[in-house]
């Protein structure tokens, strides 16, 4: 059996071998995160564990499907990710008709535009990332590590940077009292944040605020990866 997570001790165990060949699966990223991957700034992503463990206030323990998370009797569950597996990226895209104005488009051949990096050709009809087919994807990632943690466990340095957090370049060059300190992008409200962790929180809430906001501290898969192929812009 492959891709097993054991709740006891919050440890992940990944088995990959002849009996468990490399698998591919799609993963969706928004435009900003696609650019971060292409720039080499994003090598981690955090994805919700479903179903989420539940806090039992009476017993003062986390439970998953009725089992205590830290007990030896806790069940194993199948993780959707494993080291060595590949992820092909779904992003907002469009087919360009023959003779379109995209550079390098030969006559009579449909090419693909990607909203994250391509200019917006006149009259283009963008397609949602969820509808992207495998052959239209330009980016393939290889998973290099998987672990389980709660969202607030993210480090305020390396992990946050590996999520693709970006310096707010609008404010970075301005003269103000903290000019010698890096300022980080606010993905939810615009402007800037002085702390990497705060910047990541706005990134998370820009995606999950409705059901699993940052302040709910949900359990997540932490997936580390490297760019395997693609990235032509």
C-alpha positions as YAML, in Angstrom:
chain: A
units: angstrom
residues:
- id: 1
  name: UNK
  ca: [0.00, 0.00, 0.00]
- id: 2
  name: UNK
  ca: [1.33, 3.43, -0.90]
- id: 3
  name: UNK
  ca: [1.02, 6.89, 0.46]
- id: 4
  name: UNK
  ca: [0.14, 5.99, 4.05]
- id: 5
  name: UNK
  ca: [-0.12, 8.53, 6.83]
- id: 6
  name: UNK
  ca: [-0.13, 7.40, 10.43]
- id: 7
  name: UNK
  ca: [-1.76, 9.86, 12.78]
- id: 8
  name: UNK
  ca: [0.05, 8.55, 15.84]
- id: 9
  name: UNK
  ca: [2.90, 10.99, 16.41]
- id: 10
  name: UNK
  ca: [1.82, 12.96, 13.33]
- id: 11
  name: UNK
  ca: [4.31, 11.17, 11.11]
- id: 12
  name: UNK
  ca: [4.06, 10.46, 7.40]
- id: 13
  name: UNK
  ca: [5.36, 7.29, 5.83]
- id: 14
  name: UNK
  ca: [5.62, 7.15, 2.07]
- id: 15
  name: UNK
  ca: [6.28, 3.96, 0.17]
- id: 16
  name: UNK
  ca: [7.41, 4.20, -3.44]
- id: 17
  name: UNK
  ca: [8.75, 1.29, -5.45]
- id: 18
  name: UNK
  ca: [8.05, -1.30, -8.10]
- id: 19
  name: UNK
  ca: [4.66, -2.09, -6.59]
- id: 20
  name: UNK
  ca: [3.80, 1.59, -6.41]
- id: 21
  name: UNK
  ca: [4.79, 3.24, -9.68]
- id: 22
  name: UNK
  ca: [5.05, 6.98, -10.04]
- id: 23
  name: UNK
  ca: [1.64, 8.57, -10.34]
- id: 24
  name: UNK
  ca: [0.51, 11.84, -11.85]
- id: 25
  name: UNK
  ca: [-2.34, 14.02, -10.68]
- id: 26
  name: UNK
  ca: [-3.49, 17.56, -11.42]
- id: 27
  name: UNK
  ca: [-3.09, 20.45, -9.01]
- id: 28
  name: UNK
  ca: [-4.52, 23.95, -9.35]
- id: 29
  name: UNK
  ca: [-2.51, 27.12, -8.78]
- id: 30
  name: UNK
  ca: [-3.65, 30.70, -9.29]
- id: 31
  name: UNK
  ca: [-1.73, 33.11, -11.48]
- id: 32
  name: UNK
  ca: [0.45, 34.57, -8.74]
- id: 33
  name: UNK
  ca: [1.55, 31.14, -7.58]
- id: 34
  name: UNK
  ca: [2.22, 30.00, -11.16]
- id: 35
  name: UNK
  ca: [4.56, 32.95, -11.56]
- id: 36
  name: UNK
  ca: [6.22, 32.11, -8.24]
- id: 37
  name: UNK
  ca: [6.85, 28.55, -9.44]
- id: 38
  name: UNK
  ca: [8.29, 29.77, -12.72]
- id: 39
  name: UNK
  ca: [10.50, 32.26, -10.86]
- id: 40
  name: UNK
  ca: [11.81, 29.50, -8.61]
- id: 41
  name: UNK
  ca: [10.34, 31.13, -5.50]
- id: 42
  name: UNK
  ca: [7.68, 28.51, -4.73]
- id: 43
  name: UNK
  ca: [8.70, 24.98, -3.76]
- id: 44
  name: UNK
  ca: [6.00, 24.21, -1.18]
- id: 45
  name: UNK
  ca: [2.22, 24.14, -1.11]
- id: 46
  name: UNK
  ca: [-0.18, 23.47, 1.75]
- id: 47
  name: UNK
  ca: [-3.41, 21.64, 1.02]
- id: 48
  name: UNK
  ca: [-6.29, 20.87, 3.37]
- id: 49
  name: UNK
  ca: [-6.61, 17.42, 4.88]
- id: 50
  name: UNK
  ca: [-10.11, 16.09, 4.28]
- id: 51
  name: UNK
  ca: [-11.87, 15.31, 6.46]
- id: 52
  name: UNK
  ca: [-10.33, 17.54, 9.10]
- id: 53
  name: UNK
  ca: [-9.53, 16.15, 12.57]
- id: 54
  name: UNK
  ca: [-11.92, 17.46, 15.21]
- id: 55
  name: UNK
  ca: [-11.11, 18.82, 18.65]
- id: 56
  name: UNK
  ca: [-12.81, 16.96, 21.50]
- id: 57
  name: UNK
  ca: [-13.06, 19.54, 24.26]
- id: 58
  name: UNK
  ca: [-14.34, 17.01, 26.80]
- id: 59
  name: UNK
  ca: [-11.38, 14.65, 26.33]
- id: 60
  name: UNK
  ca: [-8.97, 17.49, 25.45]
- id: 61
  name: UNK
  ca: [-7.66, 15.62, 22.38]
- id: 62
  name: UNK
  ca: [-7.71, 15.79, 18.60]
- id: 63
  name: UNK
  ca: [-9.78, 13.07, 16.97]
- id: 64
  name: UNK
  ca: [-9.91, 11.81, 13.42]
- id: 65
  name: UNK
  ca: [-12.90, 9.62, 12.58]
- id: 66
  name: UNK
  ca: [-13.42, 9.01, 16.28]
- id: 67
  name: UNK
  ca: [-9.82, 8.02, 17.05]
- id: 68
  name: UNK
  ca: [-7.41, 10.04, 19.13]
- id: 69
  name: UNK
  ca: [-4.76, 11.52, 16.85]
- id: 70
  name: UNK
  ca: [-1.90, 10.71, 19.23]
- id: 71
  name: UNK
  ca: [-3.06, 7.22, 20.21]
- id: 72
  name: UNK
  ca: [-1.51, 4.02, 18.97]
- id: 73
  name: UNK
  ca: [-4.96, 2.92, 17.86]
- id: 74
  name: UNK
  ca: [-5.36, 5.81, 15.43]
- id: 75
  name: UNK
  ca: [-6.05, 4.65, 11.88]
- id: 76
  name: UNK
  ca: [-3.83, 4.99, 8.87]
- id: 77
  name: UNK
  ca: [-5.17, 7.06, 6.03]
- id: 78
  name: UNK
  ca: [-4.08, 7.34, 2.44]
- id: 79
  name: UNK
  ca: [-2.27, 10.55, 1.65]
- id: 80
  name: UNK
  ca: [-3.06, 11.95, -1.80]
- id: 81
  name: UNK
  ca: [0.62, 12.80, -2.28]
- id: 82
  name: UNK
  ca: [3.84, 10.80, -2.17]
- id: 83
  name: UNK
  ca: [7.52, 11.54, -2.79]
- id: 84
  name: UNK
  ca: [8.39, 10.82, -6.39]
- id: 85
  name: UNK
  ca: [4.89, 11.39, -7.69]
- id: 86
  name: UNK
  ca: [4.27, 14.13, -10.20]
- id: 87
  name: UNK
  ca: [1.84, 17.02, -10.27]
- id: 88
  name: UNK
  ca: [0.77, 18.68, -13.49]
- id: 89
  name: UNK
  ca: [-0.33, 22.23, -12.97]
- id: 90
  name: UNK
  ca: [-3.75, 23.50, -13.92]
- id: 91
  name: UNK
  ca: [-3.97, 27.26, -14.48]
- id: 92
  name: UNK
  ca: [-6.21, 29.73, -16.29]
- id: 93
  name: UNK
  ca: [-5.66, 29.24, -20.01]
- id: 94
  name: UNK
  ca: [-7.09, 29.64, -23.51]
- id: 95
  name: UNK
  ca: [-6.73, 28.26, -26.99]
- id: 96
  name: UNK
  ca: [-5.55, 30.82, -29.49]
- id: 97
  name: UNK
  ca: [-6.93, 30.54, -32.98]
- id: 98
  name: UNK
  ca: [-4.60, 30.22, -35.99]
- id: 99
  name: UNK
  ca: [-3.08, 33.51, -37.12]
- id: 100
  name: UNK
  ca: [-3.48, 35.03, -33.66]
- id: 101
  name: UNK
  ca: [-1.04, 37.65, -32.46]
- id: 102
  name: UNK
  ca: [0.82, 35.43, -30.00]
- id: 103
  name: UNK
  ca: [4.49, 35.38, -30.90]
- id: 104
  name: UNK
  ca: [5.64, 32.17, -32.52]
- id: 105
  name: UNK
  ca: [2.17, 30.95, -33.44]
- id: 106
  name: UNK
  ca: [2.53, 29.27, -36.85]
- id: 107
  name: UNK
  ca: [-0.28, 29.69, -39.33]
- id: 108
  name: UNK
  ca: [-2.97, 27.07, -39.04]
- id: 109
  name: UNK
  ca: [-1.86, 25.78, -35.62]
- id: 110
  name: UNK
  ca: [-3.74, 26.40, -32.39]
- id: 111
  name: UNK
  ca: [-1.51, 27.45, -29.53]
- id: 112
  name: UNK
  ca: [-2.24, 27.96, -25.86]
- id: 113
  name: UNK
  ca: [-2.12, 31.18, -23.87]
- id: 114
  name: UNK
  ca: [-1.62, 31.25, -20.11]
- id: 115
  name: UNK
  ca: [-3.14, 34.13, -18.21]
- id: 116
  name: UNK
  ca: [-0.40, 34.11, -15.56]
- id: 117
  name: UNK
  ca: [2.30, 35.13, -18.04]
- id: 118
  name: UNK
  ca: [0.73, 36.03, -21.39]
- id: 119
  name: UNK
  ca: [-0.58, 39.41, -22.38]
- id: 120
  name: UNK
  ca: [-4.33, 39.53, -22.85]
- id: 121
  name: UNK
  ca: [-4.95, 39.21, -26.59]
- id: 122
  name: UNK
  ca: [-7.99, 41.06, -27.82]
- id: 123
  name: UNK
  ca: [-11.16, 39.00, -27.65]
- id: 124
  name: UNK
  ca: [-9.58, 36.05, -25.86]
- id: 125
  name: UNK
  ca: [-11.90, 33.79, -23.87]
- id: 126
  name: UNK
  ca: [-10.08, 32.52, -20.80]
- id: 127
  name: UNK
  ca: [-10.93, 29.05, -19.56]
- id: 128
  name: UNK
  ca: [-11.03, 28.17, -15.83]
- id: 129
  name: UNK
  ca: [-8.09, 26.19, -14.54]
- id: 130
  name: UNK
  ca: [-10.35, 23.32, -13.46]
- id: 131
  name: UNK
  ca: [-11.10, 22.66, -17.14]
- id: 132
  name: UNK
  ca: [-7.47, 22.39, -18.23]
- id: 133
  name: UNK
  ca: [-6.59, 19.06, -19.85]
- id: 134
  name: UNK
  ca: [-3.29, 17.30, -19.34]
- id: 135
  name: UNK
  ca: [-2.02, 18.09, -22.82]
- id: 136
  name: UNK
  ca: [-2.57, 21.81, -22.25]
- id: 137
  name: UNK
  ca: [-0.48, 21.92, -19.06]
- id: 138
  name: UNK
  ca: [3.01, 23.42, -19.39]
- id: 139
  name: UNK
  ca: [4.30, 22.78, -15.87]
- id: 140
  name: UNK
  ca: [5.12, 19.44, -14.23]
- id: 141
  name: UNK
  ca: [6.31, 19.20, -10.64]
- id: 142
  name: UNK
  ca: [7.99, 16.31, -8.82]
- id: 143
  name: UNK
  ca: [7.10, 15.81, -5.17]
- id: 144
  name: UNK
  ca: [10.19, 15.68, -2.96]
- id: 145
  name: UNK
  ca: [8.57, 15.50, 0.47]
- id: 146
  name: UNK
  ca: [5.26, 15.24, 2.30]
- id: 147
  name: UNK
  ca: [4.41, 15.92, 5.93]
- id: 148
  name: UNK
  ca: [1.43, 16.78, 8.11]
- id: 149
  name: UNK
  ca: [1.07, 19.79, 10.37]
- id: 150
  name: UNK
  ca: [-1.32, 22.48, 11.41]
- id: 151
  name: UNK
  ca: [-1.26, 25.69, 9.43]
- id: 152
  name: UNK
  ca: [0.23, 27.78, 12.23]
- id: 153
  name: UNK
  ca: [3.24, 25.44, 12.39]
- id: 154
  name: UNK
  ca: [4.68, 27.08, 9.29]
- id: 155
  name: UNK
  ca: [8.03, 28.69, 10.01]
- id: 156
  name: UNK
  ca: [8.21, 32.45, 9.62]
- id: 157
  name: UNK
  ca: [11.31, 32.17, 7.46]
- id: 158
  name: UNK
  ca: [12.11, 29.28, 5.14]
- id: 159
  name: UNK
  ca: [8.63, 27.71, 4.88]
- id: 160
  name: UNK
  ca: [6.88, 31.01, 4.24]
- id: 161
  name: UNK
  ca: [9.45, 31.95, 1.62]
- id: 162
  name: UNK
  ca: [9.09, 28.52, 0.02]
- id: 163
  name: UNK
  ca: [5.37, 29.18, -0.36]
- id: 164
  name: UNK
  ca: [6.28, 31.89, -2.86]
- id: 165
  name: UNK
  ca: [5.66, 34.92, -0.66]
- id: 166
  name: UNK
  ca: [6.77, 38.03, -2.49]
- id: 167
  name: UNK
  ca: [8.35, 41.27, -1.40]
- id: 168
  name: UNK
  ca: [5.98, 44.20, -1.92]
- id: 169
  name: UNK
  ca: [7.97, 46.07, -4.52]
- id: 170
  name: UNK
  ca: [5.66, 49.08, -4.45]
- id: 171
  name: UNK
  ca: [6.60, 49.84, -0.85]
- id: 172
  name: UNK
  ca: [10.08, 48.34, -0.75]
- id: 173
  name: UNK
  ca: [11.73, 51.32, -2.41]
- id: 174
  name: UNK
  ca: [9.93, 54.03, -0.47]
- id: 175
  name: UNK
  ca: [11.39, 56.02, 2.36]
- id: 176
  name: UNK
  ca: [9.69, 55.29, 5.66]
- id: 177
  name: UNK
  ca: [10.74, 54.53, 9.20]
- id: 178
  name: UNK
  ca: [11.23, 50.80, 8.60]
- id: 179
  name: UNK
  ca: [13.01, 51.21, 5.26]
- id: 180
  name: UNK
  ca: [15.76, 48.77, 6.31]
- id: 181
  name: UNK
  ca: [13.23, 45.98, 6.88]
- id: 182
  name: UNK
  ca: [11.75, 43.85, 4.11]
- id: 183
  name: UNK
  ca: [8.06, 44.39, 3.46]
- id: 184
  name: UNK
  ca: [5.92, 41.58, 2.15]
- id: 185
  name: UNK
  ca: [2.87, 41.52, -0.04]
- id: 186
  name: UNK
  ca: [-0.66, 41.52, 1.37]
- id: 187
  name: UNK
  ca: [-2.54, 39.13, -0.93]
- id: 188
  name: UNK
  ca: [-5.95, 39.86, 0.58]
- id: 189
  name: UNK
  ca: [-6.25, 43.60, 1.01]
- id: 190
  name: UNK
  ca: [-3.32, 44.99, -0.95]
- id: 191
  name: UNK
  ca: [-0.59, 47.01, 0.68]
- id: 192
  name: UNK
  ca: [2.13, 45.30, 2.67]
- id: 193
  name: UNK
  ca: [3.03, 43.29, 5.76]
- id: 194
  name: UNK
  ca: [6.17, 43.49, 7.88]
- id: 195
  name: UNK
  ca: [6.13, 39.78, 8.74]
- id: 196
  name: UNK
  ca: [6.46, 36.81, 6.37]
- id: 197
  name: UNK
  ca: [3.96, 34.84, 8.45]
- id: 198
  name: UNK
  ca: [1.39, 37.61, 8.18]
- id: 199
  name: UNK
  ca: [1.90, 37.75, 4.44]
- id: 200
  name: UNK
  ca: [1.34, 33.99, 4.17]
- id: 201
  name: UNK
  ca: [-1.83, 34.32, 6.25]
- id: 202
  name: UNK
  ca: [-3.24, 36.77, 3.70]
- id: 203
  name: UNK
  ca: [-2.26, 34.42, 0.88]
- id: 204
  name: UNK
  ca: [-4.08, 31.54, 2.58]
- id: 205
  name: UNK
  ca: [-7.18, 33.62, 3.30]
- id: 206
  name: UNK
  ca: [-7.31, 34.85, -0.28]
- id: 207
  name: UNK
  ca: [-8.09, 31.22, -1.18]
- id: 208
  name: UNK
  ca: [-9.67, 29.52, 1.85]
- id: 209
  name: UNK
  ca: [-11.16, 32.29, 3.99]
- id: 210
  name: UNK
  ca: [-14.77, 31.16, 3.54]
- id: 211
  name: UNK
  ca: [-14.50, 27.68, 5.12]
- id: 212
  name: UNK
  ca: [-11.01, 27.29, 6.54]
- id: 213
  name: UNK
  ca: [-9.58, 30.74, 7.37]
- id: 214
  name: UNK
  ca: [-6.07, 31.08, 8.71]
- id: 215
  name: UNK
  ca: [-7.33, 31.76, 12.24]
- id: 216
  name: UNK
  ca: [-9.00, 28.32, 12.34]
- id: 217
  name: UNK
  ca: [-5.53, 26.70, 12.13]
- id: 218
  name: UNK
  ca: [-6.59, 23.70, 9.99]
- id: 219
  name: UNK
  ca: [-4.57, 20.53, 9.46]
- id: 220
  name: UNK
  ca: [-2.76, 20.48, 6.13]
- id: 221
  name: UNK
  ca: [-0.60, 18.37, 3.87]
- id: 222
  name: UNK
  ca: [2.72, 20.13, 3.36]
- id: 223
  name: UNK
  ca: [3.88, 19.17, -0.12]
- id: 224
  name: UNK
  ca: [7.43, 20.03, -1.19]
- id: 225
  name: UNK
  ca: [8.30, 19.88, -4.86]
- id: 226
  name: UNK
  ca: [10.72, 20.82, -7.58]
- id: 227
  name: UNK
  ca: [10.05, 22.05, -11.10]
- id: 228
  name: UNK
  ca: [10.52, 19.05, -13.34]
- id: 229
  name: UNK
  ca: [9.64, 20.46, -16.72]
- id: 230
  name: UNK
  ca: [7.89, 23.37, -18.35]
- id: 231
  name: UNK
  ca: [8.01, 27.01, -17.58]
- id: 232
  name: UNK
  ca: [8.24, 28.36, -21.10]
- id: 233
  name: UNK
  ca: [6.80, 31.84, -20.89]
...
